Every structure is written in structure tokens, then in C-alpha cells.
């Protein structure tokens, strides 16, 4: 229900399938990732103490993206940093993926609705290198 896509012992992506359902708070990422991904499952009546996040200076070197598949199917193609095709996975409604490193491309297999969350502000053409699929 949780799969780590790796290349040369580096994690490229973490996929959490819709069926994942552990109780409590489950973090899938280490503290040093610039995107933190967790699943929370609490019973009715559970209270989470109100809080404010402090202003903290962070340095982000690479954009990491989280995709939430709401409807449909999406094929994710994984590429190495030198743009070589590695592998693919199909995501379906309810699945979540955190794209951490390497390259990636997508093919919509069924009509798709998804959310994308990533760091900002967006840097336009300086933010990514586009290349042709293998």
C-alpha cells in the first residue's frame, strides 16, 4: 500500500495507495525532505491543539510535487537525472504520489481530476528542463 520508487539507492517517489489506512499519524518522509507527506486517521472527537506555524527560513534546492488523484487513472513515467527512462506506475482515484527526485512524465489513461501541491513561488522557465520521452 506504500511503494518507494528508487534508482541508485535514491528515492525518486513515494506512492501511497487509496487502501492505506493505518491509525494515528503516519509520516512517509524523513524530516529533511522539503515536502512532508503524512496520512492521519483519527476517531471522532479527537482534538488537535490549535497552533500557528512560526516563520522559519528554509532552503529548497529542488521542487517536489505531491499529486492527489481524485478521479481517473494516470500513468507516471520515471526518469533518471540524465533523462533515461526507468519505470512506470499507474495511479487511480484515491492514490497519492510524492515526486521527490529525478524526472517524470505523465499520460492520462482515463479522464482525470487531480490536485498538485508543490513549493512556490513558481520560477517559470527556470523551474524545469523539458525533454522528449524515451
C-alpha positions in Angstrom: 0.0 0.0 0.0 3.1 2.2 0.2 5.7 1.9 -2.5 9.1 3.7 -2.8 10.4 4.1 -6.3 14.2 4.1 -6.2 17.2 4.5 -8.5 20.8 4.1 -7.5 19.6 3.9 -3.9 17.9 7.3 -4.0 14.1 7.6 -3.5 12.5 9.2 -6.6 8.9 8.9 -5.4 6.6 7.6 -2.7 3.2 6.2 -3.7 0.5 5.8 -1.1 -2.4 3.7 -2.4 -6.0 4.5 -1.6 -6.2 1.3 0.5 -3.6 2.6 3.1 -5.5 3.1 6.4 -3.2 2.9 9.5 -4.5 4.5 12.7 -2.9 7.6 14.1 -0.3 9.8 12.3 1.9 8.1 9.7 4.7 10.1 8.1 6.2 8.7 4.9 9.0 11.2 4.6 12.1 11.9 6.7 12.4 15.3 8.4 14.9 16.7 5.9 12.5 16.5 2.8 11.3 19.9 1.6 7.8 18.3 1.2 6.4 16.3 4.2 3.8 13.7 3.4 1.7 12.1 6.2 -1.6 10.2 6.5 -3.8 10.8 9.5 -6.6 8.6 10.8 -8.3 9.8 14.0 -11.6 8.8 15.7 -14.5 11.2 16.0 -13.9 13.5 18.9 -10.1 13.6 18.6 -8.9 17.2 19.1 -5.8 18.6 17.5 -4.5 21.6 19.5 -4.7 24.9 17.7 -1.4 26.2 16.6 0.4 28.7 14.4 3.4 27.9 12.3 6.5 30.0 13.0 8.4 31.9 10.3 11.4 29.6 9.6 14.0 30.2 6.9 14.2 27.1 4.7 16.4 26.5 1.7 14.8 24.5 -1.1 17.1 23.2 -3.8 14.6 21.1 -5.9 10.9 21.3 -6.4 9.0 18.3 -5.0 5.4 17.7 -6.1 2.5 15.9 -4.4 -0.3 14.7 -6.6 -3.7 13.6 -5.2 -5.7 11.6 -7.8 -9.4 12.4 -7.3 -10.8 10.7 -10.3 -9.5 8.6 -13.2 -6.1 7.0 -14.0 -2.7 8.5 -14.6 0.5 6.7 -15.7 3.6 8.2 -14.2 6.9 7.6 -16.1 10.1 7.9 -14.0 13.4 9.1 -15.5 16.9 9.4 -14.1 18.6 12.8 -13.8 20.2 12.1 -17.1 16.8 11.7 -18.7 16.8 8.0 -19.2 13.5 6.1 -18.8 13.5 3.9 -15.7 9.9 2.6 -15.0 6.2 3.5 -14.8 3.4 3.2 -12.3 -0.4 3.7 -12.7 -2.2 5.7 -10.2 -6.0 5.6 -9.7 -8.6 7.6 -7.8 -7.6 8.0 -4.2 -3.9 7.4 -4.7 -1.3 9.9 -3.7 2.3 10.3 -5.0 5.2 12.5 -3.8 7.7 13.1 -6.6 11.0 13.7 -4.9 13.9 13.5 -7.4 14.7 12.6 -10.9 12.5 13.2 -13.9 8.9 12.4 -14.5 6.2 12.5 -17.2 2.6 11.6 -17.3 0.0 10.0 -19.5 -3.7 10.3 -18.7 -5.3 6.9 -19.1 -8.9 7.7 -18.0 -10.5 11.2 -17.6 -8.5 12.7 -14.8 -9.1 15.0 -11.9 -6.1 15.6 -9.6 -4.7 18.2 -7.2 -1.0 19.2 -7.3 0.8 20.7 -4.4 4.4 21.9 -4.7 6.7 24.6 -3.3 6.4 28.1 -4.6 6.8 30.7 -5.8 6.9 29.2 -9.3 10.1 30.2 -11.2 8.7 29.8 -14.7 11.2 28.5 -17.3 14.0 28.4 -14.7 12.0 25.8 -12.7 12.3 22.8 -15.1 14.0 21.2 -18.0 11.7 19.7 -20.5 12.8 16.7 -22.6 11.4 14.2 -25.1 10.3 10.8 -23.7 12.4 7.8 -24.4 
